[in-house]
Amino acid sequence: MAKQLPTVCHFLVFLWFAFSGASTIRLTGSGSTRCSVEVYHNNSWGTVCDDGWDLNDAEVVCRQLNCGSALEVPQSAHFGALYLGIYGWKLKVFYVWSPSYHLCVLFSAVSVILTGSGSTRCSGRVEVYHNNSWGTVCDDGWNLNDAEVVCRQLNCGSALEVPQSAHFGAGTGQIWLDNVTCSGNESSLTECQHSGFGSNRCEHGQDAAVICSGEKTVNLIRLAGSGSSRCSGRVEVYHDNVWGTVSDNNWVLNDAEVVCRQLNCGSALEATPSYKFGAGTGQIWLDNVTCSGNESSLTECQHSGFGSNRCEHSQDAAVICSAVSIILTGSGSTRCSGRVEVYHSNSWGTVCDDGWDLNDAEVVCRQLNCGSALEVPQSAHFGAGTGKIWLDNLSCSGNESSLTECQHSGFGSNRCEHGQDAAVICSDLIRLAGSGSSRCSGRVEVYHDNVWGKVSDVNWVLNDAEVVCRQINCGSALEATPSYKFGAATGQVWLSYVSCSGNESSLTECQHSGWGNYYYYNYYNYYYYYYYYGHSYDVGVICSGPMFWQS
């Protein structure tokens, strides 16, 4: 008698295994497509009685088998044995009913995996299972919305990054999906719009990848605040469906170390003072955090309990991880504009603006993945730093991969004062162009796949323009302009159907129809049709103007 569970992605697995101390685990059974799990102990394979068997025990089994997290530990007599089809490390699951008295566990089965060189359970090359074989996903139009679905499907928190160009190595065999377009709310990647299984002209050098925030939704963590990056910022954790901050009471390097490792950001360089990335708002979730430094997530550390504190947001904790060697910071800074600071000899220091020009700034902007250099404000525009002044007399060609590759007078060799601290304003992969444009008004263009392209004005409103203005450090949006305002362009149209809440830090974080694509779904014929919008629909913005701060 066959059984079917409520959802396609969940199955009963009948687990047979031995007592702790086992050194080997295997999948066995009669026939090439059937197996059960056993472990090896004292020169023999054996099972375990289910006395006291609970979710904690099952969680270890699921993780050991690379099968997600434990969902349930039903009594073995209630269910039956499960037979699994073996494809290397990848399991195709079939359910067959038969009575048993050994323990069993319900776990989330695999229809998408992350794999490749340097991959972890929550970061790697994306592969999906279709038509009895695994295949990769082409990164045409691949963005954070698509990655968000993968991360949620794998119970890996939220999407942090979508590395390009087969970042975790090129796959082999089938390329199953291309032109994937997700809203971000789908329950699985194959529910998203795409060009059809196997329909693509891609090569494995374009295999899509994701880096997710962590393994459990309840342990979501992110870095936020003024001047933050993926690996530096104010620490925020997700609990009870709300993001909240962490108090810096007793916040030390061991605590920061856990955060950096959890975010795949290397080791902790600094458990920063509360003011470094600005004060948060809303809930303060954690206080008196005490980590050994070896925990896999911050919420595993000792703390006073979620929401149990008398703290204020002026005490919000922050971190800087080793994946960061340069940051933009200071009063009024953003992710892509601020005072330049570099890490050397275990401390952060500023850069003197003697000879500081757009070539130097171009290197900083590219190093931070912030587009091209727009401005090099002088005289500590984002406020004077403190401590070391590491670099002076920089001379970059503009093609270097990091600022410290440029010629300079030597670390710490200068006669500067902090009133000369160098700063940059980068485009953040976005610019304003067109007839009559200025730095803070013009036709919106975004940089993707090494090409500048335009944005369609379908549903373009003030909330969308607000994100653009903030992203380019141009104050607030005065107008989301009509398509003709700054003239039509030529070339690529990258984005359409952009929908922003107005609080996003960049335009590409907003929902949209995918890079270069606009799809219309024909509900009668079950096809996705592609429509190209001409340049008479190019959007523009008028912002209130550049923001300036007193040094």
C-alpha positions in Angstrom: 0.0 0.0 0.0 1.7 3.2 -1.2 1.5 6.4 0.9 1.7 10.0 -0.3 2.7 12.9 2.0 1.0 16.3 1.8 3.8 18.0 -0.3 6.0 16.8 -3.1 9.2 17.8 -1.4 8.7 15.8 1.9 9.1 12.1 2.3 9.3 9.5 5.1 12.7 7.9 5.4 13.1 4.7 7.4 16.5 4.9 9.1 18.4 1.9 10.5 21.6 2.8 12.3 23.9 1.9 15.2 24.9 3.3 18.5 27.2 6.4 18.9 30.8 5.7 18.1 30.0 4.5 14.6 32.6 5.4 12.1 30.7 4.6 8.8 27.2 5.1 7.4 25.8 3.4 4.3 22.6 3.0 2.3 21.8 -0.7 1.6 19.0 -3.1 0.6 18.1 -5.7 -1.9 18.1 -4.5 -5.5 20.0 -1.6 -7.1 17.4 1.0 -6.4 16.5 0.2 -2.8 18.3 1.1 0.4 18.1 1.8 4.1 20.6 3.6 6.3 22.9 1.6 8.5 26.1 2.4 10.5 29.1 0.3 11.3 30.2 -0.4 14.9 32.4 -3.1 16.4 32.9 -4.8 13.0 29.2 -5.2 12.3 26.2 -3.2 10.9 23.2 -2.7 13.2 20.1 -0.7 14.1 19.0 1.3 17.1 15.9 1.1 19.3 13.7 4.2 19.3 13.5 4.5 23.1 13.9 8.2 23.8 14.3 9.0 20.1 13.5 12.7 19.4 14.1 15.5 17.0 17.6 16.3 18.3 18.7 12.8 17.5 17.0 12.9 14.1 18.6 16.3 13.3 22.1 14.7 13.5 21.0 11.9 11.2 19.6 14.3 8.6 22.6 16.5 8.6 25.0 13.5 8.4 23.1 12.3 5.3 23.0 15.9 3.8 19.2 15.6 3.9 18.2 19.0 5.3 16.7 19.3 8.8 14.5 16.9 10.7 10.8 17.5 10.4 9.3 14.7 12.4 10.2 11.5 14.3 7.0 9.3 13.8 6.9 5.9 15.4 8.2 3.3 13.0 5.1 1.1 13.3 3.0 4.0 12.1 4.9 4.3 8.8 7.0 1.9 6.8 10.3 1.3 5.0 11.4 3.7 2.4 13.4 2.8 -0.7 15.8 5.2 -2.2 17.2 5.4 -5.7 20.9 6.2 -5.6 22.6 8.7 -7.9 26.0 9.3 -6.4 25.4 11.5 -3.4 22.0 12.6 -4.7 18.9 10.7 -3.7 15.7 10.1 -5.6 13.0 9.2 -3.1 10.2 6.6 -3.4 7.8 5.6 -0.6 6.7 2.0 -0.1 4.6 0.8 2.9 5.7 -2.1 5.0 5.5 -2.6 8.8 8.6 -2.2 11.0 9.7 -1.7 14.5 12.8 0.3 14.1 13.0 4.1 14.3 12.2 6.5 11.4 12.5 10.2 10.7 10.7 12.6 8.4 13.1 14.9 6.5 13.0 17.4 3.7 14.0 15.6 0.5 16.3 17.0 -2.2 15.1 18.6 -5.5 17.7 21.3 -5.5 21.3 21.2 -4.2 24.3 23.4 -3.8 27.5 21.9 -4.9 30.9 22.6 -6.5 34.4 23.6 -5.4 34.3 25.4 -2.0 30.6 24.8 -1.6 28.8 24.4 1.8 25.3 23.3 2.6 24.1 26.9 2.1 26.5 28.2 -0.6 27.4 26.7 -4.0 26.5 26.0 -7.6 22.8 25.5 -8.0 21.7 22.2 -9.5 18.1 20.9 -10.0 16.8 17.4 -10.5 14.7 16.8 -13.6 13.9 13.9 -15.9 16.0 11.5 -13.8 19.2 13.6 -13.9 20.8 16.6 -12.2 21.6 19.7 -14.1 22.8 23.3 -13.6 21.1 26.7 -13.9 22.3 29.3 -16.3 23.0 32.7 -14.7 21.3 34.8 -17.5 19.1 37.2 -15.4 20.0 35.4 -12.2 19.5 37.7 -9.2 18.8 37.9 -5.5 15.0 37.2 -6.0 15.9 33.9 -7.7 18.5 33.1 -5.1 16.0 33.9 -2.3 13.8 31.0 -3.5 16.7 28.6 -3.5 17.8 29.6 0.0 14.3 29.3 1.4 13.8 25.9 -0.4 17.0 24.6 1.3 16.1 26.1 4.7 19.2 28.3 4.4 17.9 31.7 5.4 18.0 34.6 3.0 20.1 35.2 -0.1 23.2 37.3 0.5 24.9 37.1 -2.8 24.7 35.7 -6.4 28.3 35.1 -7.5 28.7 35.1 -11.3 30.7 33.2 -13.8 30.6 29.7 -12.3 32.0 31.0 -9.0 32.0 27.5 -7.5 33.3 25.8 -10.6 31.6 24.8 -13.8 29.3 21.8 -13.7 28.9 19.0 -16.2 26.1 17.5 -18.1 22.7 19.1 -18.5 21.9 22.8 -18.1 18.3 22.5 -17.1 17.1 26.1 -16.5 17.8 29.5 -18.1 16.2 33.0 -17.8 14.8 32.1 -14.4 12.6 34.9 -13.1 11.3 34.6 -9.6 9.2 37.1 -7.5 11.1 35.7 -4.5 8.0 34.2 -2.9 7.8 30.9 -4.7 8.3 27.7 -2.7 10.6 26.1 -5.2 12.9 27.2 -8.1 10.9 25.3 -10.7 7.8 27.3 -9.9 9.5 30.5 -11.2 9.2 31.6 -14.8 11.9 30.2 -17.0 12.5 29.4 -20.7 11.7 25.7 -20.3 13.7 22.7 -19.1 16.9 22.3 -21.3 16.0 25.3 -23.4 19.1 27.5 -23.4 22.3 28.5 -25.3 24.4 28.6 -22.2 27.8 27.1 -21.3 28.8 25.8 -17.9 31.0 28.8 -17.5 27.6 30.6 -16.8 26.4 28.2 -14.0 24.4 30.1 -11.4 25.4 30.1 -7.7 24.1 31.4 -4.4 25.4 32.3 -1.0 22.7 32.1 1.7 22.7 33.6 5.1 22.6 30.4 7.1 21.1 27.0 7.7 18.0 27.7 9.8 15.3 30.3 9.2 15.2 31.0 12.9 18.9 31.8 12.9 18.8 34.4 10.1 21.4 37.1 10.5 22.5 40.1 8.4 24.7 43.1 8.6 23.1 46.5 8.1 23.6 50.2 8.7 25.3 53.2 7.1 28.4 52.2 5.3 27.7 48.5 5.8 28.7 45.8 3.3 28.1 42.0 3.1 30.8 41.4 5.6 30.8 44.5 7.8 28.0 46.3 9.6 25.5 46.5 12.4 24.5 42.9 13.5 20.8 42.1 13.1 19.0 38.8 13.7 15.7 37.5 12.6 13.3 36.2 15.2 9.5 35.9 15.5 9.2 37.3 11.9 11.0 40.5 12.8 14.5 41.8 12.3 16.2 43.2 15.5 19.6 44.3 16.7 22.0 43.0 19.2 23.2 45.0 22.2 27.0 45.5 22.6 27.0 44.8 26.3 30.1 42.5 26.7 30.3 42.3 22.9 33.8 41.0 22.1 35.8 39.4 19.3 34.6 35.8 20.1 31.0 36.9 19.5 32.0 38.7 16.3 33.9 35.6 15.2 30.6 33.5 15.2 28.8 36.2 13.1 31.6 36.3 10.5 31.7 32.5 10.2 28.0 32.3 10.0 27.9 34.8 7.1 30.8 33.0 5.3 32.9 36.2 5.8 36.1 34.7 7.2 37.3 35.6 10.7 36.4 38.6 12.8 38.7 41.6 12.6 36.8 43.9 14.9 33.9 43.8 17.3 33.1 47.4 16.5 31.8 50.2 18.8 28.1 50.8 18.7 28.3 54.0 16.7 30.3 52.6 13.8 27.4 51.8 11.5 24.7 53.8 13.1 21.8 53.0 15.4 19.1 50.6 14.3 15.4 50.9 15.0 12.6 48.6 16.3 13.3 45.5 18.3 16.5 44.8 20.2 16.6 41.0 20.3 19.8 39.9 22.1 21.8 41.2 25.0 24.7 39.9 27.1 25.8 37.6 24.3 28.6 35.3 25.3 30.1 33.0 22.7 33.1 30.7 22.9 33.8 31.5 19.3 33.1 28.0 18.0 29.3 28.1 17.7 27.8 27.7 14.3 25.3 30.6 14.8 24.9 33.6 17.1 21.7 32.3 18.6 23.5 29.2 19.9 25.6 31.5 22.2 24.5 32.2 25.7 22.4 35.4 26.0 19.7 36.9 28.2 16.8 35.7 26.1 15.1 37.1 23.0 13.9 40.6 23.7 15.0 40.6 27.4 17.1 43.8 27.8 17.0 47.4 28.9 19.2 48.6 26.1 18.9 51.5 23.6 19.9 51.4 19.9 23.0 53.6 20.7 24.4 50.3 22.0 23.8 48.2 18.8 26.7 45.8 18.2 28.6 45.6 14.9 31.3 43.5 13.2 34.0 43.8 10.6 35.1 40.5 9.1 38.3 39.5 7.4 36.6 39.3 4.0 36.8 43.1 4.1 40.1 44.9 3.5 38.6 48.3 2.6 35.5 50.1 3.8 33.6 53.3 3.2 32.5 55.0 6.4 31.9 58.3 8.1 29.0 60.7 8.7 26.4 60.3 5.9 28.2 57.4 4.3 26.4 54.7 2.3 27.6 51.3 1.0 29.2 53.0 -2.0 30.1 56.5 -0.7 32.2 57.6 2.3 35.6 58.1 3.9 38.1 55.5 2.6 39.6 53.2 5.3 42.0 50.3 4.7 43.0 47.4 7.0 46.7 46.9 7.7 48.8 45.6 10.6 45.7 44.6 12.6 44.1 48.1 12.5 42.0 50.3 10.3 43.4 53.6 9.0 42.5 56.4 6.6 44.0 57.5 3.3 45.4 61.0 2.8 43.9 62.9 -0.1 47.2 64.3 -1.5 47.0 63.6 -5.2 43.7 61.7 -4.7 41.8 61.6 -8.0 39.2 59.7 -10.0 41.7 57.0 -11.0 42.3 56.2 -7.4 38.6 56.3 -6.6 37.9 54.0 -9.5 39.9 51.2 -7.9 38.1 51.6 -4.6 34.7 51.5 -6.3 35.5 48.4 -8.3 37.1 46.7 -5.3 33.8 47.2 -3.4 31.6 46.2 -6.4 30.2 49.7 -6.4 30.3 50.6 -10.1 32.4 53.5 -11.3 33.8 56.6 -9.5 31.6 59.7 -9.7 33.3 62.1 -7.3 36.3 62.5 -5.0 35.1 64.9 -2.4 38.0 66.7 -0.6 38.8 67.8 2.9 37.3 64.9 5.0 33.9 65.4 3.3 32.4 62.5 5.3 34.1 63.6 8.6 37.6 63.2 9.9 38.7 59.7 11.0 40.8 58.8 14.0 43.9 56.7 14.6 46.3 55.7 11.8 46.6 57.4 8.4 47.9 54.4 6.4 48.3 55.7 2.8 49.4 58.9 1.1 50.5 60.0 -2.4 48.5 57.2 -4.0 48.9 56.9 -7.8 46.6 54.4 -9.4 46.2 53.7 -13.1 42.6 52.8 -12.4 43.0 49.2 -13.5 44.4 47.7 -10.2 42.2 45.2 -8.4 42.8 46.7 -5.0 44.0 50.1 -3.6 47.1 48.7 -2.0 48.3 47.5 -5.4 48.7 51.2 -6.4 51.9 53.1 -5.9 52.0 55.0 -2.6 54.6 56.4 -0.2 54.5 53.4 2.2 52.1 52.3 5.0 52.1 55.0 7.7 54.5 57.2 5.8 52.9 60.6 5.6 52.7 64.1 7.1 48.9 64.4 6.8 46.2 65.2 9.3 42.7 63.7 9.4 41.2 66.8 7.9 42.7 65.5 4.6 41.0 62.1 4.8 40.2 60.9 1.3 36.6 60.0 0.2 34.8 58.6 -2.8 31.3 58.6 -4.2 30.7 55.6 -6.4 27.9 55.0 -8.9 26.9 51.7 -7.2 26.3 50.1 -10.6 23.8 52.8 -11.5 24.1 56.2 -13.2 22.0 59.0 -14.6 22.5 60.0 -18.2 20.7 61.6 -21.2 20.1 65.0 -22.6 20.0 67.7 -19.9 21.1 65.2 -17.2 23.1 66.2 -14.1 24.7 64.1 -11.3 21.3 64.0 -9.6 18.8 64.0 -12.5 18.6 62.0 -15.7 17.7 58.8 -17.4 18.3 55.8 -15.1 20.9 53.3 -16.3 22.2 50.1 -14.5 25.3 48.1 -15.1 24.9 44.3 -15.5 26.9 41.6 -17.3 29.5 44.2 -18.3 27.0 46.4 -20.2 25.1 49.6 -19.2 21.4 49.3 -19.9 18.1 51.2 -19.3 15.0 50.6 -17.1 11.5 50.4 -18.5 9.0 52.9 -17.0 6.2 50.2 -16.7 4.8 50.9 -13.1 7.7 53.4 -12.4 6.7 55.5 -9.4 8.2 57.8 -6.7 9.1 54.8 -4.4 11.3 53.4 -7.2 12.9 56.8 -7.8 13.5 57.2 -4.1 15.7 54.2 -4.0 17.7 55.5 -7.0 18.3 58.9 -5.4 19.4 57.4 -2.1 21.7 54.9 -3.8 23.6 57.7 -5.7 23.7 59.9 -2.6 21.4 62.5 -4.1 18.9 63.1 -1.4 15.2 62.3 -1.9 13.2 61.8 -5.1 11.3 64.8 -6.3 10.0 63.2 -9.5 9.8 59.8 -11.2 10.0 61.4 -14.7 8.1 60.5 -17.8 9.9 58.5 -20.5 10.6 61.4 -22.8 12.2 63.7 -20.2 15.9 62.9 -20.8 15.6 61.4 -24.2 15.6 57.8 -25.5 18.7 55.7 -25.5 19.9 52.8 -27.5 21.2 49.3 -26.6 20.1 47.1 -23.8 16.9 47.5 -21.7 17.8 45.7 -18.4 14.9 46.1 -16.1 11.1 46.2 -16.3 8.2 46.1 -13.9 10.4 47.4 -11.1 8.5 47.5 -7.8 10.3 49.1 -4.8 9.0 49.6 -1.2 11.2 52.7 -1.1 13.4 51.3 1.7 15.8 49.2 -0.5 19.5 50.1 -0.5 19.8 49.6 -4.3 17.4 49.4 -7.3 18.3 45.8 -8.1 17.1 44.7 -4.6 13.6 45.7 -5.7 11.3 43.2 -7.4 11.5 43.2 -11.2 10.8 40.9 -14.1 14.4 39.8 -14.5 17.5 41.1 -16.3 16.7 41.8 -19.9 13.3 40.1 -19.8 9.7 40.9 -19.7 7.4 37.9 -19.7 3.7 37.6 -20.3 2.1 34.3 -19.3 -0.5 32.9 -21.7 -2.8 30.9 -19.4 -4.5 29.2 -22.3 -1.5 27.8 -24.0 0.8 27.6 -21.0 3.7 29.4 -22.5 5.8 32.4 -21.4 6.2 35.0 -24.1 9.0 37.5 -24.2 8.3 41.1 -25.0 10.9 43.8 -25.7 10.2 47.3 -24.6 11.5 50.0 -26.9 13.6 52.9 -25.6 10.7 55.4 -25.7 9.9 53.8 -22.3 13.2 54.6 -20.6 12.7 55.9 -17.0 14.3 59.0 -15.4 14.5 60.6 -11.9 14.9 64.1 -10.5 16.4 64.0 -7.0 16.6 66.8 -4.5 20.4 67.1 -4.8 23.7 65.9 -3.4 23.9 65.5 0.3 26.7 67.3 2.2 27.8 67.1 5.8 30.0 69.3 8.0 33.4 67.9 8.6 
